[in-house]
C-alpha cells in the first residue's frame, strides 16, 4: 500500500513513469528490500489500478523485467478498465493515440472528470478523434465515439449545438449498429431534428432499436426507450395505424426492461382496460410489478 501511495504522490507532482520507477527503487533499497521483488508483489494484486500501472511501466521500460510492449499495453488496459485516468491515457499513447478504445475513454475522462478536471471541449475533441479512427467496425471506440459526438452536438457539450450534425452522427452510429444511435435517429425524424419530419421513419427506427438484441457481446431485450416509443406510436397512430393491443404489448416489453414510462403505461392500460380484458383490474397489474419492473402475465389475459 505504501508503494502505491508513493507512486500516486509522485505522479501528482507531474513526474513521468520512468522517474517514478527510480523513486520506487530508492524507496525499496532504503527499506533493504530487493526491488526485483516488486514484480512478484504486483502480480499478486490484480484488483488495484495503481498496481496495474506500475506493472505496465515496468514492462514498458524494461525495469526489473524484460521489456515487453504487449504486456505493458495489457496492464495499461487493465488499469483503464478500472477507470484509472493514466491507464486510459496510456492505452492511447501505446499506439501514439492510434488506439480507438483508449482515445474514446480519454474523452469519457474529460467529460466526467475521471482522474482529471472536467473539460467538455477536450471531451468532444477525443470523442471526435475516436469517431474518425479506423473503419466502421463495431469497436467500442469508433461506434460509441461517433454516437457521443452526436450527443455533444445535440446538447452543446464542448461545441455549439448543431441539429444537422446531431442527426448526421446519430445516423452514422446507427449504421454501425448502435442501439442508442438507432433510437435517436427515430427521435430526430419524429421531431424534425436536423432533417425533415417523417413520422413513419420515426416508427421504423424506434422499432429497429426495440428489436436490437446482442450488444457488446451481452444479451439485452432491446432499447427500452425505443420499445416504449413503439408502443406510443401504436397508441397514437404515429407513423403506423393505431393499434391499442400492439401498444400494450410494447409497453409491457419496455416495462420488463425496467423502463419507468413503460411501467406507467402498463398501469394505465390495466386501470382503464385498454388492450386487455376489461375484467382485469389495475391492482392485479400492480401486484405483478416487481421492484425490477418485471411483469408476469398469462397470455390469455391479453386480448387477441
N, C-alpha and C positions, 0 to 999 in steps of 0.2 A: 504493500500500500504506500509506503514511504517513497518507493521508486516511482510510482505513478504520480504521486503528488509533486515530486521533484520535476518530473517530465513536464507536467502541466504548468508548473510555475515558470519553467524555462521558456516554454512556447508562448506564454502570455507576455514574456519580455521581448518577443519577436525573434528569438533565435531560431536558426534553421535546424533541421533534424540531425545533420552530421555533427553540429556543435553540441546539441543536446546529448547525443550519444557519448561524446567526450566527457561531458559533465557527469553523466551517469557512471562512466568508468571510474572517474576520480572519486566519486561518492563511494562506490563499492570497494575501491582499494583502501580508502580510509577506514572502511569497516572490516578490512582484512578479509574480503570475500573475493573469490575468483570471478572476474567479470564474465567469463565464459558461461558461468552458471546462470547468467541472466536468461539465456535461451531456454534452458530447461524450466526455469521459473515461469517464463512467459507461456511456454507450451502447455503448462499445467493449468492455465486460466484462460478459458475461451469465452468468458462472459463479460470481460472488461474491455471496453472500446479502446482505452489508452494502451492496454497491453497489446492489442492488435496493431496499433500504430507503432509501438516500439519494435515489435517483431518485423513489421513491414520495413521500417527504417534499417534494421539490421541486415535484412536480405537485400535491400536496395543499395546499400553502401558496402556490403560485404564485411560488416563489422561482427566479429566473433563467429561468423558462418561464411560459407562460400556464397559469393554474390549470385543471386537468383531473382531476376526481374519478375518472372512469372509468379513466384511465391510472394514477392513484395506486393504485387498487384492484388493477389488473393487476400492478403491480410489488410491492405488498404480497403478493399471492397467489404470485408467483414466489419471493419470499423464504420464504414459508410452506412451499412445496413443497420448499425446501432445508432444512427443519426449523429455520428461524430463529424463535425464540420471539416476538420483537417483530413480525415479519411475520405470524405466525399470529394474534397478538393483534389486530393492526390490521385483519386481514381481517374479524374480527368487529366491531371498532369502526367500520369504514366504514359499516355499516348499523345502528349503535347496538346491536351484538351481535345483529342480526337475520339474520346470515348463518349458515346451518346448518353448512356445512363449517368455517368459522372457529371456531365455538363447539365443535364436536366436536374439532378439532385442539388447542384450548386445553386441553381435558380430557386429551388424549394427552400434552401437555407436562407437566402437573401429575402425571400418573400415572407417566411415565417419566423425569422430571427433565430435560427438554429445555430448556436455557436458564434454568431456574428450579429452586428446591428442590422436591423431590418433596412432594406434598401429596395423599394419597389421597382425603381428603374433598372437596377442591376438584375433583379429577378426576371424582368421582362427580357433583358438582353440575353441571359443564359437560356431562358425558355426558347427564344428565337433561334439561338445558336443550335440548340439540340434539335429544333424543328427542321433546320436546314441541313443537318448532318446525314449522310448516307442516303439510302434508298427509302422506299416506303414500306419497309419491313415492320412487323409488329413488335418491335423492341419498345420497352417502356419509355425510353428517351424520346425518340422521334414522334411516337404516337401521342404520348402524354404531353410532350413539349409543344406539339402542334395544337393540341386541344387547349392547353393553358395560354398560348399566345392569343387564341380566340377569347378566352376568359379575360385576359388583360385588356384587349381592345373593347370588350363589352362593358367592363366595369371601370375602365380608366386606371388600371394598375400599372404605374410606371410609364404610361403612354397615354396620349389623348384618345378619348373614346372615338371609335370609328365603326359604325354599324356595318358598312360594306366589308371591311377587313374581318370583323367579327364573323360574319357569315362565311367568308372565304376559308378561314382557318377551321371553323367548326365543320365545314363541308369536307376539307382535306382530312381531318381526323376521322370523320365518318367513313370516308373511302378507305381508311386504314383499319377499320373495324372497331373503332372506339364507341362504346355504348353511350357515353355522355355526349360525345360529338353528334351521334345519330339523333339522340333526344333533342339536342339544342338546334339542330337543323330543322326539326319539326317545329320547335318553338319559334324559330325565325320565320318560317313560312306562315305559321298561324298568325303572327303579329306583324308581318311585313317588315322584318328587320333585315336590312341590307339587300333585300330583293323584293320582288312584288309579292303581295299576299296571295297565298294559294292554300285554301283550307284542305283540299283533297291531298295535296302533297304533305301537308302537316300531319294528316291522319296516317299516311303511308309511313312516314319516318317515325312517328310515335309507335306505330305497330311494329316496325322493324326493331326499334330499341327494346320493346317489350318482349320480343321473341329471342333476343340475344342470350345465349347460354354460357358457353365456355369463354371466360375472360381471364387472361394472365394465368392460364393453367388451372384455375379453380372453377367449380360449377356454381352458378347462381341462377336465380329464377327470372332473369331479365332485368331491365331497368325499371325500378319500382315506380318512379315518377312517370316514365313513358307508359307503363301499364295503366296507371291511373288515368292518364290523359286519353288513352284509347277508350276507356270507359266514359270519360267526359264527352268524347266525340260521338260515341254511340247514343249517349243520353240526350245530347243537344242537336244531333244531326249535323255535326261539323265535319264536312268533307266526306260524309258517308250517310247512308239512310239511317234514320233514327231507329234504335232498337233497344228497348229497356232491358230485355233479357240479356243481351250481349254486354250491355253496360254493366249490369250487375256482376256478370262473370269476370270482367276485367277489374272491377273494383275489388272483388273478392281476391283475385290473384295479387293485386298490389297490397292488399291488407295482409296477405300471407307473408309478404316480404318485410312487413313492419312499417309500411308507408302510412303516415298519420291521416292523410287525405283519403286514402283507400279505406281505412278503418271507419272514418267518419261516414263515408258514402255507403258502406255496408250497413251501418247502424240506421242511416236514413232510409235505405231501401227496406229494411226489416220493419222499421217503425211504421212506414206507410204502405207496406205490402206491394212494393213495386218490383216487378221482375221475378217475384216468388209467390207462393201461395198466400192468399190473404189471411188464412188462419194462423200463419206463423207469426209469432209475436216478437216485438223488439227485445224483450228481456231474454228470450232464448238466444238471440244473437249475442247479447251482452255476456251471457253465461259461457258462450263458446269462444269468446275472445280471450286468449291467454295474454299474459304480460308481454310476450314477444310479438303479439299481433297475429298469431296464427289462428285460423278459423277451422272449425270442424263441422262440416255439413254432410248430410246424406244427399246424394244426387237427386233422390225422389222428391226432396223438399223444394227443388228449384223448378220453375215452370219449364216445360219443354217448348 
